[in-house]
Amino acid sequence: MQVTLICYSLWAGFWFQFVIGVCYNLPSIHTLSGGNWYAPDLDFYLVTPESFPFSIVGNFLFYSVIGSALALFFAWIFTKGVSGKWRLRFVVVLFVTIIIGWSGAAFLAEEAAWNEGLKKRIAKARQDWRWAARESDWDGGGGWHEYHFQKAREKVERLEALAERNPYREN
């Protein structure tokens, strides 16, 4: 029964990661497909004050490794003297391999997120800035359009500064 609960919690962790990964364009599939899938979203890799020590993908990898190590330990302890212990241990190893493999593949897609995702976000922010400038000119300046123009300019500057600190920057 304990091994079943361990496998269930590992599978629940994998499913949680999969559902969150769908929101970020499945970074694991990007890695597993050799880069043929769309690049993941950069937000998946940005460290935010809300996440414990890492980014979202860093947290998933950290908790996957810790949870998998605990699952292997407890499965090994709980199956001593049980008939069919190697089948039970094999199932736990299978689930551990799936969850750590998925987390590791998502972690490896970070370079694509920085290189492709950041370029797309900068291009979109520049486009928003141009539209806001045009709206501000039509409006004669001031008001909502001027505020939107300032926010768009700040976003472009922030993203360009982030691109300068990009550890995977192409030369």
Phi, psi and omega in degrees: 000320181295320179296323177297317178295322177297313180296322178297316180292324176294317179294322178297320177296318177297315182297319178300315178297320181296314181296317176295321179297329177298322178295334183250030172067034173048069181299330179295320180291329175301315180289313184294335179271003180074026179090005180280338176278164181298148179293145180289166179285141183294331181300335179296336187250356180278131179284128179241155180296338182285327183280145191307274177251347191229192171281182180298313181292326176295320176296317179300316180294317180299309182291329177294316180293314179297311180297322180290321178296317177295320180296316178297317180298308183292324177295322179293318181290314185288340183261008176293128178079006179264139177289138182078024184296329182287329174292318178296317179295323178298318179297318179295317178298322178299311180294322178296318179297319180297310186289320179288323177298318179294315180295318179294320178295320177295322179294324181288343180278005183299320182299318179294323179297317180293311187287311184272317184294320182290322178299317180295319181293322178294317179298318179294319179295322177294321177296317177298323179295317179296317179296320179294323178295318179296316179296322179293322177294320179295324184280344182086014179084161179081169176072205185297320183293323177294319176299315179297321178298315180295317179296319179295319178296317179296323179294318178297315180297319180295317179292322178292324176294322177295322178295328178292328179271002183301119180290344182250021185302134177279135182280000000 
